[in-house]
C-alpha cells in the first residue's frame, strides 16, 4: 500500500515496508559500525592519498634540480650566467680572446661572406688593440694545414706571444687557460674563426667554469648555416651571450663623451661602412 501524496508533491513516494526496514536497520546498527559521514571519508581517502603521492613526487623532483636553478633560489644565486641583466661590458672588466684566426680555415667558411668575415674579425681585434684591453692570441697547429695567423692580427699586436697548440680545443691547453686567468677578467669576449670548432668548445667550457662569455658571432663562421645554428644553440644553452662586433663596440663605448670615444669611433669609421662620426667637441656632458 502506497502512501497517498498529492501528484505535485516533490518528495519521492516510498513504499511503507521499505520505510519500516530502513528504520529497523538504523536501530540495529552496532556502535562501531561506520556512519554515512565516515563512509564518505572512506570514499575520499583514495583522492587524499593521490594528492599526497603527487606532493611527494613534486618534492623529489625539486630535490633533483640543482639548487642554483630553482626558482626560489634564483635571486640568491652567485652564478651570474643565470642573470640576463648582468653588468655591461667595459674596457676595464673584460678581456679579448682571439682564437685561431688562421688563413687555412677561410676556404671552408660558407655561413658568411669571406670579405665581410675578415672585416669583422679585424674590427673586433682593433677594439682590443686601440683601447688597451687585455688580449690573448692563440693558433691551432699553425705548422700544419691550418696555417699561420692573419697578418692583420700580428700587425695589430706586435710582439705579443701567440700560443700555438696541438689540441683542438684551446681551453684544454693549460698554457692558454693560464694566460686567460692571468688577465684577471671574468668577462671574456671570444672571437674564433670557426664557430663550430674553435669557438663553441672553449666558450662552453669557460662558461662552465664561471666566466661570462660573449661570443662575437659575426666574427666567426662555419661550414654551413645549419652547423652554425646548432652551435649557437649549444652556447646559448650553456649560458653564453650571443653578440656582434658592433654591439660589443657600442657597449664598450657606453658614452660618446667618455674616455674611449676616439679609439672606438675610429674602428666604426674604418669598418662600419656608412657610419662616420662628425665632430662632437661642442657637446656637453649631461649632469
DRENLO-555605 format. One line per 2 residues: number of its first residue (from 1); for each residue y, z, x of C-alpha. Coordinates in steps of 0.05 Angstrom, whole numbers, m for minus. Each point is the difference from the previous one (the first is absolute). Layout:
N
NUM	Y,Z,X ~ ... .
***
This chain:
287
1	0,0,0 ~ 66,m20,30 .
3	64,38,m2 ~ 47,m29,m50 .
5	66,m22,32 ~ 54,m47,m22 .
7	m12,m70,26 ~ 66,1,36 .
9	m15,64,39 ~ 3,m12,76 .
11	m57,48,18 ~ m70,m24,10 .
13	m50,15,m55 ~ m54,44,32 .
15	m65,14,m37 ~ m8,73,m20 .
17	m65,9,38 ~ 30,m25,65 .
19	56,50,m6 ~ m50,55,m10 .
21	m40,m21,61 ~ 63,m2,43 .
23	19,70,m22 ~ m70,27,13 .
25	m1,m31,69 ~ 66,31,21 .
27	m25,69,m21 ~ m65,m8,38 .
29	32,m21,66 ~ m16,48,56 .
31	57,34,38 ~ m14,m40,63 .
33	m2,m67,m35 ~ 55,m48,21 .
35	57,m9,m49 ~ 34,m65,m16 .
37	55,17,50 ~ m50,12,57 .
39	m37,m64,m18 ~ 66,m37,7 .
41	8,30,69 ~ m69,m24,19 .
43	18,m69,m23 ~ 63,2,44 .
45	m37,27,61 ~ m24,m68,26 .
47	72,m25,m2 ~ 25,60,38 .
49	m54,m8,52 ~ 19,m73,8 .
51	72,19,11 ~ m20,52,53 .
53	m43,m51,35 ~ 57,m50,0 .
55	47,51,30 ~ m51,16,55 .
57	m8,m73,17 ~ 76,m9,4 .
59	5,61,46 ~ m54,m27,45 .
61	35,m68,4 ~ 66,34,18 .
63	m34,37,57 ~ m29,m65,26 .
65	71,m30,7 ~ 35,19,66 .
67	53,52,m13 ~ 55,m44,30 .
69	m6,m51,m57 ~ m8,47,m59 .
71	59,m7,m46 ~ 15,74,m1 .
73	2,2,76 ~ 40,m64,10 .
75	67,34,3 ~ m24,48,55 .
77	m37,m50,44 ~ 23,m13,71 .
79	m30,m69,0 ~ 63,m44,m4 .
81	m42,m62,m11 ~ m9,23,m72 .
83	75,3,m11 ~ 30,m67,m22 .
85	70,28,11 ~ m8,15,74 .
87	61,6,45 ~ 30,m66,22 .
89	m14,m35,66 ~ 52,9,54 .
91	8,m19,73 ~ m6,75,15 .
93	m65,14,m35 ~ m43,m64,8 .
95	m37,m37,54 ~ m13,m75,3 .
97	m72,m22,14 ~ m5,m74,18 .
99	m74,m19,0 ~ m34,m61,28 .
101	55,m52,m7 ~ m40,m49,42 .
103	5,m75,3 ~ m75,m11,m10 .
105	2,28,m72 ~ 53,m47,m29 .
107	m44,m61,m14 ~ m43,40,m48 .
109	56,29,m42 ~ 1,m34,m68 .
111	33,51,m47 ~ 71,m12,25 .
113	37,m57,34 ~ m5,6,75 .
115	75,m10,13 ~ 17,52,m52 .
117	m51,48,29 ~ 29,m7,70 .
119	70,11,m27 ~ m21,63,m36 .
121	m38,28,59 ~ 58,m9,48 .
123	49,29,m51 ~ m43,62,m7 .
125	m5,8,75 ~ 76,m8,8 .
127	12,57,m48 ~ m36,47,48 .
129	27,m30,64 ~ 74,1,m22 .
131	0,69,m31 ~ m40,33,56 .
133	m57,20,m46 ~ m63,25,36 .
135	m47,m60,5 ~ m72,m10,20 .
137	m28,m69,19 ~ m73,m17,1 .
139	m43,m62,8 ~ m73,m14,m15 .
141	m43,m31,56 ~ 59,m40,27 .
143	m43,m30,55 ~ m44,m34,m53 .
145	11,m47,m58 ~ 54,43,m31 .
147	49,m16,56 ~ 62,37,23 .
149	57,29,m42 ~ 53,m45,m29 .
151	53,m11,55 ~ 54,25,m48 .
153	m34,68,0 ~ m1,9,75 .
155	72,m25,4 ~ 23,52,m51 .
157	m34,57,37 ~ 5,m15,74 .
159	m40,48,42 ~ m34,33,m59 .
161	m75,9,13 ~ m47,m38,m45 .
163	m65,37,m17 ~ m52,m55,7 .
165	m66,22,m30 ~ m70,m26,m13 .
167	m9,39,m65 ~ 15,m39,m64 .
169	35,59,m34 ~ 57,25,42 .
171	m6,69,m33 ~ m69,7,33 .
173	33,m5,69 ~ 17,70,26 .
175	57,m26,44 ~ 32,m35,m59 .
177	m4,61,m46 ~ 27,44,56 .
179	60,m47,8 ~ 14,1,m74 .
181	m3,76,m3 ~ 44,5,61 .
183	57,m30,m41 ~ 1,64,m41 .
185	11,m39,m64 ~ m41,8,m64 .
187	27,m63,m34 ~ m32,m62,30 .
189	26,m71,m14 ~ m59,m46,13 .
191	4,m75,11 ~ m63,m35,22 .
193	m14,m74,3 ~ m62,0,m43 .
195	1,41,m64 ~ m75,2,m10 .
197	m18,25,70 ~ 57,21,45 .
199	40,35,m55 ~ m49,28,m51 .
201	m44,39,48 ~ 53,41,36 .
203	42,8,m63 ~ m56,32,m39 .
205	m22,45,58 ~ 71,23,16 .
207	12,16,m74 ~ m65,40,m1 .
209	26,41,58 ~ 63,18,m37 .
211	50,m52,25 ~ 47,m35,m49 .
213	m16,m74,12 ~ 47,m57,m21 .
215	m35,m67,2 ~ 47,m59,12 .
217	m38,m52,m41 ~ 44,m61,13 .
219	m7,12,75 ~ m75,m7,m6 .
221	m47,m54,m26 ~ m73,m13,m15 .
223	m51,m56,m3 ~ 9,m5,m76 .
225	41,29,m56 ~ m61,34,m29 .
227	m17,33,66 ~ 71,26,6 .
229	1,26,m72 ~ m65,38,11 .
231	29,35,61 ~ 65,16,m35 .
233	m39,35,m54 ~ m39,39,52 .
235	62,22,37 ~ 36,18,m64 .
237	m59,42,m24 ~ 1,36,67 .
239	72,22,m12 ~ 37,m51,43 .
241	67,m28,m22 ~ 4,m76,m9 .
243	66,m28,23 ~ 37,m59,32 .
245	43,m7,61 ~ 64,m7,m41 .
247	m17,63,m40 ~ m14,38,64 .
249	66,m24,30 ~ 40,20,m62 .
251	m32,69,m1 ~ 15,10,74 .
253	72,m24,m11 ~ 12,47,m58 .
255	76,m3,7 ~ 42,m62,13 .
257	48,45,39 ~ m54,39,35 .
259	m19,2,74 ~ m52,m55,m5 .
261	42,m51,m37 ~ 12,m47,59 .
263	m71,m6,28 ~ m33,m7,m68 .
265	52,m48,m27 ~ m10,m43,61 .
267	m73,m7,m19 ~ 19,m20,m70 .
269	48,m51,28 ~ m53,m32,43 .
271	m62,4,m44 ~ 20,8,m73 .
273	25,m71,m13 ~ 62,m5,m42 .
275	18,73,7 ~ 54,11,53 .
277	47,58,m8 ~ 75,m5,9 .
279	47,51,30 ~ m5,68,m34 .
281	51,34,45 ~ 49,10,m57 .
283	m50,39,m43 ~ 4,76,m1 .
285	m57,48,m9 ~ m4,33,m68 .
287	12,75,0 .
***
